[in-house]
Amino acid sequence: MSASPEAIDMAKVAALAADDKLATDVVVLDVSEQLVITDCFVIASAPNERQVNAIVDSVEEKLREAGHKPVRREGTREGRWALLDYVDIVVHIQHNDERNFYALERLWRDCPTVPVEGIAAPTAPAADDDARAEDSSE
């Protein structure tokens, strides 16, 4: 079973809202095969706390306009890792340091990504790409 169409639509709204506020490496993961509590994760990052909070505000505003309200919000005061739980989707907006440390994409790497038109794929190179780059420089 894959993510519901409603969850995918919500995730796309959240991803585009994050991208509008210059979030980096915005990705949507379909975690429905692995988790029973939600269908999609939206993951985005920013270089500082103010931008994390601006992204949170944008995501909440766009999802509210689409008729959705979070059932839980965590971490918005600190601005390092905010979590917005909409039941069908969970939005993670992280400071770059937290994103690199916790590496949610690596943890959930078996889950397919959901393409979002207008958002480029994350730019983080894979470990295999680093090894190939070293081999080609010899």
C-alpha positions in Angstrom: 0.0 0.0 0.0 1.4 3.4 -0.9 0.6 6.9 0.4 -3.0 8.1 -0.1 -3.6 10.7 -2.8 -4.6 13.2 -0.1 -1.4 12.7 1.8 0.7 13.2 -1.3 -1.2 16.4 -2.1 -0.7 17.7 1.4 3.0 16.8 1.2 3.4 18.6 -2.0 1.7 21.7 -0.6 4.1 21.6 2.4 7.2 21.0 0.2 6.3 23.9 -2.1 5.7 26.2 0.9 9.1 25.3 2.3 10.7 25.8 -1.0 9.1 29.3 -1.3 10.9 30.3 1.9 14.2 29.1 0.4 14.4 25.8 2.3 17.2 23.6 1.1 17.2 19.9 0.0 13.4 19.6 0.3 12.4 16.0 0.0 9.1 14.0 0.3 9.3 10.4 1.4 6.5 7.9 1.1 6.9 6.0 4.4 3.5 4.3 4.3 5.0 0.9 3.7 7.2 1.2 6.8 4.9 3.1 9.2 1.3 2.7 10.1 1.0 6.1 11.8 1.7 8.4 8.7 2.0 8.2 5.0 4.6 10.8 4.1 7.6 12.7 5.6 8.4 16.1 4.3 12.0 17.0 5.2 13.6 20.4 4.6 16.4 22.4 6.1 17.7 25.9 6.6 21.0 27.4 7.7 19.7 29.3 10.7 16.9 29.3 13.3 15.1 32.4 11.9 14.8 30.7 8.5 13.6 27.4 10.1 10.8 29.3 11.8 9.9 31.2 8.6 9.6 27.9 6.8 7.4 26.5 9.6 5.1 29.6 9.4 4.9 29.2 5.6 4.1 25.5 5.7 1.4 26.0 8.4 -0.1 28.9 6.5 -0.3 27.0 3.1 -1.7 23.9 4.7 -4.2 25.9 6.7 -5.4 27.5 3.5 -5.8 24.0 2.0 -8.0 23.1 5.0 -5.4 21.2 7.2 -4.4 21.9 10.8 -1.5 20.2 12.6 -2.5 17.9 15.5 0.9 18.5 17.1 3.8 20.9 16.8 7.2 20.4 18.4 10.5 22.3 18.5 9.2 25.5 17.0 10.5 27.5 20.0 14.1 26.5 19.6 14.2 26.7 15.8 16.6 23.8 15.4 14.2 21.0 14.5 10.5 21.7 14.1 8.1 18.8 13.7 4.6 19.4 12.3 2.3 16.4 12.6 -0.7 16.4 10.3 -1.5 12.7 10.9 -1.3 11.8 7.1 2.0 13.6 6.8 4.8 14.7 9.2 6.9 17.7 8.3 10.4 17.9 9.6 12.2 21.3 9.2 15.7 21.1 10.5 18.7 23.3 11.0 21.4 22.1 8.6 23.5 20.8 11.5 20.6 18.6 12.8 19.8 17.4 9.3 23.4 16.3 8.7 23.6 14.7 12.2 20.3 12.8 12.2 20.2 12.0 8.4 16.6 11.1 8.2 16.9 10.3 4.5 19.6 7.7 5.3 17.4 6.2 8.1 14.4 5.9 5.7 16.4 5.2 2.5 14.3 2.2 1.7 11.3 4.5 1.2 10.5 5.9 -2.2 10.7 9.6 -2.8 7.7 11.5 -4.1 8.6 13.9 -6.9 7.3 17.4 -6.5 7.1 19.5 -9.6 9.1 22.7 -9.3 11.5 21.4 -6.6 14.9 20.0 -7.5 16.2 16.7 -6.0 18.3 17.1 -2.9 21.9 18.0 -3.7 23.7 15.8 -1.0 26.1 13.5 -2.9 25.9 9.8 -2.2 28.9 8.0 -0.7 29.4 6.1 -3.9 29.7 9.4 -5.8 32.5 10.6 -3.4 34.4 7.4 -4.0 34.0 7.7 -7.8 35.2 11.3 -7.7 38.4 10.3 -5.8 39.0 7.4 -8.4 38.7 9.8 -11.3 41.1 12.3 -9.9 44.0 9.8 -9.9 
